Amino acid sequence: AQLTRYNSVLKQEVQDMVGFFLISKPKAVKSNAAEEALKYPRDFLAHLSEHGRRVFVKGRYAGMVKTAYPNLKVVSAEENVEDAVLEAEPGSVGLEIVQTGNTLRKKGLVLHGTPLFLSESLYVVDYYRYLKSKPLQKFLERVNPIGYFDEERIKQFALWYLALESNLGDSWIHKPSITDLFCEAQEPENGLRPYRLQTRYWKPDDVYKQEEAMTWLEDSKKKLQDYYDFFAHGA
């Protein structure tokens, strides 16, 4: 839906995107980035699950987290996850929605790795209702929503990542590359395909247009890297 808000880091409007990230309260006085990263496994959440550690989660997401990581000791945060982590002992962790990283930076908390999911404002339309409704067709034509791999969304993703990265600096431990965060290479195998109206019934386990999907994905990731380099370092 391309909803935007002013980003104080980049001093411009940026599309409203968020990630559901693992955050933590540092165990000691912060060291340099390399030393800090060595304190945590790369897949920190899997490590926590393996050892049955406590994780603070906002109530609405608790069930989802328990399903994905049944060995975690999920504790529902009464108010907000950042404060629950901050008030607990050093080394405490939580899962929280992060947009700009402002709150984490102000409270001295750390962000870990890749999010469980990324989210943004979307238009969801019933396809059959769309076919039968001229007003709905006109509405969508007017708002002109963009697709996941459209040029403008790729540009906005680069801005969002750069803003989060710039804001958190070394407090983003095991930070993924922008292209890995955007879309992983195995996703076409898992069902990501170029969409066609006549193929809306394909199943995720087929091999429909996998080669085209891979080319499409690699082209999009190259554009994303180019946009990131431009915004981060200039032309």
HELIX and SHEET records of a PDB file:
HELIX    1   1 ALA A   33  LEU A   38  1                                   6    
HELIX    2   2 PHE A   44  GLU A   50  1                                   7    
HELIX    3   3 GLY A   59  ALA A   68  1                                  10    
HELIX    4   4 VAL A   81  GLU A   87  1                                   7    
HELIX    5   5 ASN A  102  LYS A  107  1                                   6    
HELIX    6   6 TYR A  127  LYS A  132  1                                   6    
HELIX    7   7 LYS A  134  VAL A  143  1                                  10    
HELIX    8   8 GLU A  151  LEU A  168  1                                  18    
HELIX    9   9 GLY A  169  SER A  171  5                                   3    
HELIX   10  10 ILE A  178  PHE A  182  1                                   5    
HELIX   11  11 LEU A  197  THR A  199  5                                   3    
HELIX   12  12 GLN A  210  HIS A  233  1                                  24    
SHEET    1   A 2 THR A   4  ASN A   7  0                                        
SHEET    2   A 2 GLN A  12  GLN A  15 -1                                        
SHEET    1   B 6 LYS A  73  ALA A  77  0                                        
SHEET    2   B 6 ARG A  54  LYS A  58  1                                        
SHEET    3   B 6 VAL A  93  VAL A  98  1                                        
SHEET    4   B 6 MET A  17  SER A  24 -1                                        
SHEET    5   B 6 VAL A 110  HIS A 112 -1                                        
SHEET    6   B 6 TRP A 172  ILE A 173  1                                        
SHEET    1   C 5 LYS A  73  ALA A  77  0                                        
SHEET    2   C 5 ARG A  54  LYS A  58  1                                        
SHEET    3   C 5 VAL A  93  VAL A  98  1                                        
SHEET    4   C 5 MET A  17  SER A  24 -1                                        
SHEET    5   C 5 LEU A 118  GLU A 120 -1                                        
END                                                                             
